[in-house]
Amino acid sequence: MLDINRIREHKEEVKKSLLKRLKAEDFNLDKIIQLDTDRKALLTAVERDKAKRNNQSKIKPTPEVIAEMRELGKKIKDFDERINKIEEELKEKLSELPNIVANEIVAGGKENNKVLRQFGKKPNFKFRPKDHVQLAEDLSLIDYKRGAKMSGSGFWVYKGDGAVLEWALLNYFIDFHRKNKYTFLLPPYLLTEESAYTSGHLPKFRDDLYWTQDKLCLNATSEMMVGNYHRDEILNEKDLPLKYFSYSACFRREAGSYRTEERGMVRGHQFNKVEMFQFALPKDSWKAFDEMLGNAEKLTKGLGLHFQSSLLAAGDTSVAMAKTVDIEVWIPSMNIYKEASSVSNGLDYQARRGNIKYRKEKEQKNEFLHMLNASGLATSRLIPAILEQFQQKDGSIKIPKILQKYTGFKVIKPKKK
């Protein structure tokens, strides 16, 4: 959520940033400022009347005084109701606004994303390569048919060496983050509406989430869970930054399509992910961003994959984030790069929604901290990239060296018929 004072004091600056994401008719800052002005005027009036009521309570209760206090009580009640109504509308209007993007973020969608750097080289096959779906089926690594039978389209079952490879990736990530002194969390997968609001998924993205009959939603990303870990808390300045990482399965209602670039595991309803998260001092949050981006790149480089890091344009950046860099792995059969990690700085946007502050020791006052997240990493695009980039002429798959201590094997070979 944006700071109403920032909107008041820097309206044109805020408007300029919002126009990188939205059309002019999609928001009205003047309306928001007017609501806040009305709210302040009503608060002043009601406080004046409450003070008057308090003074009258000290006067001898004559019939005239009693009648006047009764009328004053009705007036105060009316003020309170009007204030509550305006505050609800103001919160709704503010909740609909996305975050202010960093100055270097350009307007537009995916077409305006900027490649920052590339790592490794594209594989050069001297044979006709297979796509990851065919490889997974030939090597009996993923069972798409039975996954769909069990749960519907967009789900799959990891099987045999495929399950071992998936688990090896997760163990690799976990060991990496533990060595970097991030604290490991295993939070619940089900979240309240307040948690989904804090993360920025509500109100706009309600339909993208799975909801239970108890009004709990399945997490769409581990960021949703860790970001609520310190909700409604005031943290000590000396304790920041707090660095966490978590593992979770993630659930999204978005369906895969029949396009070539969405086949197999590239887009589904459920996937595994390890997430980095930091609660940081505002002055240190961009330093934290660079650290987390470096971690995501190191993890991907460790796998020996060809990939690139891309700065997202405003329209492709999550509404809660001010800046995002995606780690995108190369999928040869699709001739395209696909996101395996998003590294983002939300500044104080989510902290305002979740009322997460820190105590400034010198000034002895509380301020909102900054919150950052980064996939470290998600597996559903890594498995296709590993299968396709490391496939051999005989149909086998070379396992990245860094994973071999977790898998117990160096190659996945076709089963003898």
C-alpha positions in Angstrom: 0.0 0.0 0.0 1.3 3.5 -0.8 1.8 6.2 1.8 -1.1 8.7 1.6 1.3 11.5 2.6 3.6 10.6 -0.3 0.6 10.8 -2.6 -0.3 14.2 -1.2 3.2 15.7 -1.2 4.5 14.2 -4.4 1.3 13.7 -6.5 2.9 14.2 -9.9 5.8 11.9 -9.1 3.5 9.2 -8.0 1.2 9.7 -11.0 4.2 9.5 -13.4 5.2 6.1 -11.9 1.7 4.7 -11.9 1.3 5.6 -15.6 4.1 3.2 -16.3 1.7 0.4 -15.2 -1.8 1.8 -15.6 -4.0 3.9 -17.9 -4.9 7.3 -16.7 -8.5 6.3 -16.3 -7.6 3.4 -14.0 -6.8 5.5 -11.0 -7.7 8.9 -9.5 -5.2 10.4 -7.1 -7.3 13.6 -6.6 -10.2 11.4 -5.4 -7.9 9.7 -2.9 -6.5 13.0 -1.6 -10.0 14.4 -1.3 -11.1 11.4 0.8 -8.1 11.9 3.1 -9.0 15.6 3.4 -12.6 14.8 4.3 -11.4 12.2 6.8 -9.1 14.6 8.5 -11.9 17.3 8.7 -14.3 14.8 10.2 -11.7 13.6 12.7 -11.1 17.2 13.8 -14.9 17.8 14.2 -15.5 14.6 16.1 -12.6 15.2 18.5 -13.9 18.7 19.1 -17.4 17.3 20.0 -15.9 14.6 22.1 -13.9 17.1 24.1 -17.1 19.2 24.5 -19.0 16.1 25.8 -16.2 15.4 28.3 -16.4 18.9 29.6 -20.2 18.8 29.9 -20.0 15.5 31.8 -18.4 17.6 34.6 -21.4 19.9 34.7 -24.4 19.3 37.0 -26.8 17.1 34.9 -29.8 19.4 34.5 -32.5 18.4 32.0 -31.1 20.9 29.5 -27.5 19.5 29.9 -28.8 16.0 29.5 -30.8 16.8 26.4 -27.7 18.6 24.9 -25.4 15.7 25.7 -27.9 13.3 24.1 -27.9 15.3 20.9 -24.1 15.6 21.0 -23.9 11.8 21.4 -26.0 11.3 18.2 -23.8 13.8 16.4 -20.6 12.0 17.4 -22.1 8.6 16.4 -23.0 10.1 13.0 -19.4 11.5 12.7 -17.9 8.1 13.6 -20.1 6.3 11.0 -19.1 8.8 8.3 -15.4 8.4 9.3 -15.6 4.6 9.1 -17.2 4.7 5.7 -14.6 7.2 4.3 -11.7 5.2 5.8 -13.0 2.0 4.2 -13.3 3.7 0.8 -9.9 5.3 1.2 -8.3 1.9 2.1 -10.1 0.3 -0.9 -8.8 3.0 -3.3 -5.2 2.8 -1.9 -5.3 -1.1 -2.0 -6.1 -0.9 -5.7 -2.9 1.0 -6.5 0.3 -0.9 -7.3 3.7 0.0 -5.9 5.8 2.9 -7.2 8.4 1.4 -9.5 12.1 2.3 -9.2 13.2 5.2 -11.4 15.1 2.9 -13.9 12.0 0.8 -14.6 10.5 1.6 -18.0 6.9 1.5 -19.0 5.3 -1.3 -21.0 5.0 -5.1 -20.8 7.3 -8.1 -21.5 8.4 -6.6 -24.8 10.2 -3.9 -22.9 12.1 -6.2 -20.5 15.9 -5.7 -20.7 18.4 -8.5 -20.6 21.2 -7.4 -18.2 23.6 -10.3 -18.7 23.8 -13.9 -19.9 25.7 -16.9 -18.4 27.1 -19.9 -20.2 26.5 -20.9 -23.7 23.5 -22.4 -25.5 24.0 -26.2 -26.1 25.0 -27.1 -29.6 23.5 -30.5 -30.4 25.0 -32.7 -33.1 21.9 -34.8 -33.1 18.1 -34.2 -33.2 17.3 -33.2 -29.6 14.0 -34.1 -27.8 11.9 -31.8 -25.8 11.6 -32.2 -22.0 8.1 -33.8 -22.2 9.4 -36.6 -24.5 12.6 -37.0 -22.4 10.6 -37.2 -19.2 8.3 -39.8 -20.6 11.0 -41.9 -22.3 13.1 -42.0 -19.1 10.0 -42.5 -16.9 10.8 -39.4 -14.8 7.4 -37.6 -14.9 4.0 -39.2 -15.2 1.7 -36.6 -16.8 -1.2 -38.9 -17.6 -1.6 -40.3 -14.0 -1.1 -36.9 -12.5 -4.0 -35.6 -14.7 -6.0 -38.7 -13.7 -5.5 -38.0 -10.0 -6.0 -34.2 -10.0 -6.9 -32.9 -13.5 -4.9 -31.1 -16.1 -1.9 -29.0 -15.0 -0.7 -31.6 -12.4 2.0 -34.3 -12.7 3.7 -37.0 -10.7 7.5 -37.1 -10.2 8.6 -40.7 -10.5 11.8 -42.7 -9.7 14.9 -40.8 -10.8 12.7 -37.8 -11.7 11.6 -37.6 -8.0 15.2 -38.0 -6.9 16.3 -35.2 -9.2 13.6 -32.9 -8.0 14.5 -33.6 -4.3 18.2 -33.2 -5.1 17.5 -29.7 -6.4 15.7 -28.7 -3.3 18.4 -30.1 -1.0 21.0 -28.2 -3.1 19.1 -25.0 -2.5 18.6 -25.6 1.2 22.3 -26.3 1.8 23.2 -23.2 -0.1 21.0 -20.9 2.0 22.0 -22.4 5.3 25.6 -21.8 4.4 24.7 -18.2 3.8 23.2 -17.9 7.3 19.6 -17.6 6.2 17.1 -19.0 8.8 15.1 -22.0 7.5 11.3 -21.8 7.9 8.7 -24.4 7.1 5.4 -22.4 7.4 1.8 -23.5 6.8 0.5 -23.7 3.2 -2.9 -22.3 4.1 -3.3 -18.6 4.7 -5.9 -16.2 5.9 -7.4 -13.4 3.8 -5.4 -10.9 5.9 -2.2 -12.7 4.9 -3.2 -12.6 1.2 -3.9 -8.9 1.6 -0.5 -8.2 3.2 1.3 -10.0 0.3 -0.6 -7.9 -2.3 -2.7 -10.7 -3.7 -5.9 -9.2 -2.4 -8.1 -7.7 -3.5 -7.0 -7.8 -7.2 -5.9 -11.4 -7.6 -8.5 -13.3 -5.5 -9.5 -15.5 -8.5 -5.9 -16.6 -9.0 -5.9 -18.3 -5.6 -7.3 -21.6 -4.4 -9.8 -21.1 -1.5 -11.1 -23.6 1.0 -14.5 -23.7 2.6 -12.9 -22.1 5.7 -11.9 -19.0 3.7 -8.2 -20.0 3.8 -6.2 -19.9 0.6 -3.4 -22.1 -0.6 -0.2 -20.1 -0.9 0.6 -19.1 -4.5 4.2 -18.4 -3.6 6.3 -18.9 -0.5 6.7 -15.2 -0.3 3.1 -15.0 0.9 3.9 -17.1 4.0 7.2 -15.6 5.0 6.1 -12.1 4.4 3.4 -12.5 7.1 5.8 -14.0 9.7 6.3 -10.7 11.4 2.9 -9.2 10.6 1.7 -6.6 13.2 5.1 -6.6 14.9 7.7 -3.9 15.8 11.2 -5.3 15.2 14.4 -4.0 16.8 16.6 -1.9 14.5 19.7 -3.8 15.7 18.2 -7.1 14.6 17.8 -6.1 11.0 18.2 -7.4 8.4 16.3 -10.7 9.2 17.1 -13.2 6.5 14.9 -16.3 6.0 14.3 -19.0 3.5 11.5 -21.4 3.2 10.5 -24.5 1.2 6.9 -25.0 0.0 4.8 -26.4 -2.7 3.0 -23.5 -4.4 -0.5 -23.5 -5.9 -1.9 -21.4 -8.6 -5.2 -21.6 -10.5 -3.7 -20.4 -13.7 -3.9 -23.3 -16.2 -1.3 -24.5 -18.7 -2.2 -24.0 -22.3 -1.7 -26.1 -25.4 0.9 -23.7 -26.8 4.3 -25.3 -27.3 5.9 -22.9 -24.8 3.5 -24.0 -22.0 3.9 -27.8 -22.5 4.8 -30.2 -19.7 6.1 -28.7 -16.4 6.6 -25.1 -17.7 3.2 -24.0 -16.4 1.1 -25.9 -13.9 -1.1 -25.6 -10.9 1.4 -26.9 -8.4 5.2 -26.6 -8.2 8.0 -26.7 -5.6 10.0 -23.7 -4.6 12.6 -22.5 -2.1 12.2 -18.8 -1.3 14.6 -16.2 0.1 13.2 -13.3 2.1 14.6 -10.3 3.9 13.1 -7.8 6.3 15.6 -4.9 5.9 16.2 -1.3 7.0 15.1 1.1 4.2 18.7 2.4 3.8 19.9 -1.1 3.2 17.2 -2.6 1.0 18.9 -2.1 -2.4 22.1 -3.7 -0.9 19.9 -6.6 0.2 18.4 -6.8 -3.3 21.8 -7.1 -4.9 22.8 -9.8 -2.4 19.7 -11.9 -3.2 20.1 -11.5 -6.9 23.7 -12.6 -6.6 22.5 -15.7 -4.6 19.9 -16.6 -7.3 22.5 -16.3 -10.1 25.1 -18.3 -8.1 22.6 -21.1 -7.6 21.7 -21.3 -11.3 25.4 -21.0 -12.4 26.1 -23.9 -10.0 23.8 -26.1 -12.2 25.9 -25.3 -15.3 22.8 -24.1 -17.2 22.7 -21.4 -19.8 20.5 -18.6 -18.5 20.0 -14.8 -18.5 19.0 -12.1 -16.0 16.4 -9.7 -17.2 15.1 -6.4 -15.6 11.3 -6.4 -15.9 9.4 -3.5 -17.3 6.7 -1.9 -15.2 3.8 -3.8 -16.7 5.5 -7.1 -16.1 6.4 -6.4 -12.5 4.2 -7.7 -9.7 1.9 -5.0 -8.3 3.5 -5.1 -4.9 7.1 -4.7 -6.2 9.2 -1.7 -7.1 11.8 -3.6 -9.1 12.2 -7.2 -10.3 15.0 -9.1 -12.0 14.1 -12.5 -13.4 16.5 -15.4 -13.7 15.5 -17.1 -17.0 16.7 -20.5 -18.1 17.1 -21.5 -21.7 14.6 -24.1 -23.0 16.1 -25.3 -26.3 12.9 -27.0 -27.7 10.9 -23.8 -27.2 13.7 -21.5 -28.4 12.8 -19.3 -25.4 14.0 -18.3 -21.9 11.7 -19.1 -19.0 11.7 -17.7 -15.5 13.2 -19.8 -12.7 13.5 -17.0 -10.2 12.1 -13.5 -9.6 14.2 -11.2 -7.3 12.1 -8.3 -6.0 12.2 -5.3 -3.7 8.8 -4.3 -2.5 10.1 -1.4 -0.4 7.5 -0.6 2.3 4.5 -1.5 0.2 3.8 -4.9 1.9 5.0 -3.7 5.3 2.3 -1.0 5.3 -0.3 -3.6 4.5 1.0 -6.0 7.2 1.8 -3.2 9.7 5.4 -4.4 10.1 7.7 -1.8 11.6 11.1 -1.4 13.3 12.0 0.8 16.2 14.5 3.6 15.4 16.7 3.7 18.5 18.0 7.3 18.1 14.7 9.0 17.3 12.7 6.6 19.5 10.0 6.2 16.9 8.6 3.4 14.8 8.8 3.3 11.0 7.9 0.8 8.3 10.7 -1.5 7.2 11.4 -2.8 3.7 10.6 -6.4 2.5 12.3 -8.3 -0.3 11.8 -11.7 -1.8 13.6 -14.0 -4.3 13.0 -17.5 -5.6 16.0 -19.5 -4.6 15.0 -21.4 -6.8 11.7 -22.7 -8.3 12.1 -26.2 -9.9 9.4 -26.5 -12.5 11.4 -24.7 -15.2 14.8 -26.1 -14.0 13.9 -29.7 -14.6 12.9 -29.0 -18.3 16.1 -26.9 -18.7 18.3 -29.7 -17.2 16.7 -32.4 -19.3 16.9 -30.5 -22.5 20.3 -28.8 -22.1 22.1 -31.9 -20.7 20.6 -34.6 -23.0 22.9 -36.9 -24.8 22.6 -38.6 -28.2 21.7 -41.9 -26.7 18.7 -40.4 -24.9 20.5 -40.2 -21.5 20.7 -37.1 -19.2 23.9 -35.9 -17.6 23.3 -34.8 -14.0 24.9 -31.4 -13.0 27.9 -32.2 -10.9 26.7 -30.2 -8.0 23.6 -32.4 -7.7 25.4 -35.8 -7.9 26.0 -36.0 -4.2 22.3 -35.7 -3.6 21.1 -38.0 -6.5 23.7 -40.8 -6.0 24.0 -41.1 -9.8 25.8 -39.1 -12.6 23.6 -40.0 -15.5 20.0 -41.0 -16.1 20.0 -43.7 -18.7 17.2 -45.1 -20.8 15.8 -48.3 -19.4 16.8 -51.4 -21.3 13.8 -53.0 -23.1 
